[in-house]
Amino acid sequence: MSHQGDSREEQDMNKPKSVIKRIYVPTQVRDLPNGEKLKIPGHYRDPSR
C-alpha cells in the first residue's frame, strides 16, 4: 500500500505559502461596445502590487 506516501506528498504541496508568486485568472468573456465577444483564456499573472 503506497497510500500513506501519497498523502504525505499531498500535505507538503498543500502547505500555505507565505509568498504568493502568481495568481490564476479564470477564463472570462467580455462584451465589447461594438458587439464583439472577447474571450480571455485562463492564465497566471503576477500579483498586482
Phi and psi in radians as a Rosetta constraint file:
Dihedral C 1 N 2 CA 2 C 2 CIRCULARHARMONIC -1.888 0.35
Dihedral N 2 CA 2 C 2 N 3 CIRCULARHARMONIC 0.259 0.35
Dihedral C 2 N 3 CA 3 C 3 CIRCULARHARMONIC -1.106 0.35
Dihedral N 3 CA 3 C 3 N 4 CIRCULARHARMONIC -0.667 0.35
Dihedral C 3 N 4 CA 4 C 4 CIRCULARHARMONIC -1.075 0.35
Dihedral N 4 CA 4 C 4 N 5 CIRCULARHARMONIC -0.763 0.35
Dihedral C 4 N 5 CA 5 C 5 CIRCULARHARMONIC -1.102 0.35
Dihedral N 5 CA 5 C 5 N 6 CIRCULARHARMONIC -0.726 0.35
Dihedral C 5 N 6 CA 6 C 6 CIRCULARHARMONIC -1.077 0.35
Dihedral N 6 CA 6 C 6 N 7 CIRCULARHARMONIC -0.795 0.35
Dihedral C 6 N 7 CA 7 C 7 CIRCULARHARMONIC -1.126 0.35
Dihedral N 7 CA 7 C 7 N 8 CIRCULARHARMONIC -0.588 0.35
Dihedral C 7 N 8 CA 8 C 8 CIRCULARHARMONIC -1.136 0.35
Dihedral N 8 CA 8 C 8 N 9 CIRCULARHARMONIC -0.720 0.35
Dihedral C 8 N 9 CA 9 C 9 CIRCULARHARMONIC -1.110 0.35
Dihedral N 9 CA 9 C 9 N 10 CIRCULARHARMONIC -0.721 0.35
Dihedral C 9 N 10 CA 10 C 10 CIRCULARHARMONIC -1.073 0.35
Dihedral N 10 CA 10 C 10 N 11 CIRCULARHARMONIC -0.717 0.35
Dihedral C 10 N 11 CA 11 C 11 CIRCULARHARMONIC -1.074 0.35
Dihedral N 11 CA 11 C 11 N 12 CIRCULARHARMONIC -0.714 0.35
Dihedral C 11 N 12 CA 12 C 12 CIRCULARHARMONIC -1.093 0.35
Dihedral N 12 CA 12 C 12 N 13 CIRCULARHARMONIC -0.710 0.35
Dihedral C 12 N 13 CA 13 C 13 CIRCULARHARMONIC -1.203 0.35
Dihedral N 13 CA 13 C 13 N 14 CIRCULARHARMONIC -0.529 0.35
Dihedral C 13 N 14 CA 14 C 14 CIRCULARHARMONIC -1.560 0.35
Dihedral N 14 CA 14 C 14 N 15 CIRCULARHARMONIC 0.084 0.35
Dihedral C 14 N 15 CA 15 C 15 CIRCULARHARMONIC -1.104 0.35
Dihedral N 15 CA 15 C 15 N 16 CIRCULARHARMONIC 2.393 0.35
Dihedral C 15 N 16 CA 16 C 16 CIRCULARHARMONIC -1.095 0.35
Dihedral N 16 CA 16 C 16 N 17 CIRCULARHARMONIC 2.396 0.35
Dihedral C 16 N 17 CA 17 C 17 CIRCULARHARMONIC -1.688 0.35
Dihedral N 17 CA 17 C 17 N 18 CIRCULARHARMONIC 2.370 0.35
Dihedral C 17 N 18 CA 18 C 18 CIRCULARHARMONIC -1.274 0.35
Dihedral N 18 CA 18 C 18 N 19 CIRCULARHARMONIC -0.436 0.35
Dihedral C 18 N 19 CA 19 C 19 CIRCULARHARMONIC -2.123 0.35
Dihedral N 19 CA 19 C 19 N 20 CIRCULARHARMONIC 2.176 0.35
Dihedral C 19 N 20 CA 20 C 20 CIRCULARHARMONIC -1.528 0.35
Dihedral N 20 CA 20 C 20 N 21 CIRCULARHARMONIC 1.992 0.35
Dihedral C 20 N 21 CA 21 C 21 CIRCULARHARMONIC -1.533 0.35
Dihedral N 21 CA 21 C 21 N 22 CIRCULARHARMONIC -0.470 0.35
Dihedral C 21 N 22 CA 22 C 22 CIRCULARHARMONIC -2.708 0.35
Dihedral N 22 CA 22 C 22 N 23 CIRCULARHARMONIC 2.662 0.35
Dihedral C 22 N 23 CA 23 C 23 CIRCULARHARMONIC -2.014 0.35
Dihedral N 23 CA 23 C 23 N 24 CIRCULARHARMONIC 2.352 0.35
Dihedral C 23 N 24 CA 24 C 24 CIRCULARHARMONIC -1.515 0.35
Dihedral N 24 CA 24 C 24 N 25 CIRCULARHARMONIC 2.203 0.35
Dihedral C 24 N 25 CA 25 C 25 CIRCULARHARMONIC -1.804 0.35
Dihedral N 25 CA 25 C 25 N 26 CIRCULARHARMONIC 2.042 0.35
Dihedral C 25 N 26 CA 26 C 26 CIRCULARHARMONIC -1.217 0.35
Dihedral N 26 CA 26 C 26 N 27 CIRCULARHARMONIC 2.883 0.35
Dihedral C 26 N 27 CA 27 C 27 CIRCULARHARMONIC -1.070 0.35
Dihedral N 27 CA 27 C 27 N 28 CIRCULARHARMONIC 2.355 0.35
Dihedral C 27 N 28 CA 28 C 28 CIRCULARHARMONIC -2.227 0.35
Dihedral N 28 CA 28 C 28 N 29 CIRCULARHARMONIC 2.584 0.35
Dihedral C 28 N 29 CA 29 C 29 CIRCULARHARMONIC -2.132 0.35
Dihedral N 29 CA 29 C 29 N 30 CIRCULARHARMONIC 2.097 0.35
Dihedral C 29 N 30 CA 30 C 30 CIRCULARHARMONIC -1.971 0.35
Dihedral N 30 CA 30 C 30 N 31 CIRCULARHARMONIC 2.406 0.35
Dihedral C 30 N 31 CA 31 C 31 CIRCULARHARMONIC -1.558 0.35
Dihedral N 31 CA 31 C 31 N 32 CIRCULARHARMONIC 2.074 0.35
Dihedral C 31 N 32 CA 32 C 32 CIRCULARHARMONIC -1.446 0.35
Dihedral N 32 CA 32 C 32 N 33 CIRCULARHARMONIC 2.749 0.35
Dihedral C 32 N 33 CA 33 C 33 CIRCULARHARMONIC -1.008 0.35
Dihedral N 33 CA 33 C 33 N 34 CIRCULARHARMONIC -0.498 0.35
Dihedral C 33 N 34 CA 34 C 34 CIRCULARHARMONIC -1.507 0.35
Dihedral N 34 CA 34 C 34 N 35 CIRCULARHARMONIC 0.137 0.35
Dihedral C 34 N 35 CA 35 C 35 CIRCULARHARMONIC 1.688 0.35
Dihedral N 35 CA 35 C 35 N 36 CIRCULARHARMONIC -0.171 0.35
Dihedral C 35 N 36 CA 36 C 36 CIRCULARHARMONIC -1.317 0.35
Dihedral N 36 CA 36 C 36 N 37 CIRCULARHARMONIC 2.692 0.35
Dihedral C 36 N 37 CA 37 C 37 CIRCULARHARMONIC -1.859 0.35
Dihedral N 37 CA 37 C 37 N 38 CIRCULARHARMONIC 2.180 0.35
Dihedral C 37 N 38 CA 38 C 38 CIRCULARHARMONIC -1.777 0.35
Dihedral N 38 CA 38 C 38 N 39 CIRCULARHARMONIC 2.042 0.35
Dihedral C 38 N 39 CA 39 C 39 CIRCULARHARMONIC -1.737 0.35
Dihedral N 39 CA 39 C 39 N 40 CIRCULARHARMONIC 2.157 0.35
Dihedral C 39 N 40 CA 40 C 40 CIRCULARHARMONIC -1.881 0.35
Dihedral N 40 CA 40 C 40 N 41 CIRCULARHARMONIC 1.905 0.35
Dihedral C 40 N 41 CA 41 C 41 CIRCULARHARMONIC -1.137 0.35
Dihedral N 41 CA 41 C 41 N 42 CIRCULARHARMONIC 2.732 0.35
Dihedral C 41 N 42 CA 42 C 42 CIRCULARHARMONIC -1.072 0.35
Dihedral N 42 CA 42 C 42 N 43 CIRCULARHARMONIC 2.440 0.35
Dihedral C 42 N 43 CA 43 C 43 CIRCULARHARMONIC -2.738 0.35
Dihedral N 43 CA 43 C 43 N 44 CIRCULARHARMONIC 2.946 0.35
Dihedral C 43 N 44 CA 44 C 44 CIRCULARHARMONIC -1.767 0.35
Dihedral N 44 CA 44 C 44 N 45 CIRCULARHARMONIC 2.492 0.35
Dihedral C 44 N 45 CA 45 C 45 CIRCULARHARMONIC -2.379 0.35
Dihedral N 45 CA 45 C 45 N 46 CIRCULARHARMONIC 2.816 0.35
Dihedral C 45 N 46 CA 46 C 46 CIRCULARHARMONIC -1.212 0.35
Dihedral N 46 CA 46 C 46 N 47 CIRCULARHARMONIC 2.519 0.35
Dihedral C 46 N 47 CA 47 C 47 CIRCULARHARMONIC -1.077 0.35
Dihedral N 47 CA 47 C 47 N 48 CIRCULARHARMONIC 2.400 0.35
Dihedral C 47 N 48 CA 48 C 48 CIRCULARHARMONIC -1.227 0.35
Dihedral N 48 CA 48 C 48 N 49 CIRCULARHARMONIC 2.410 0.35
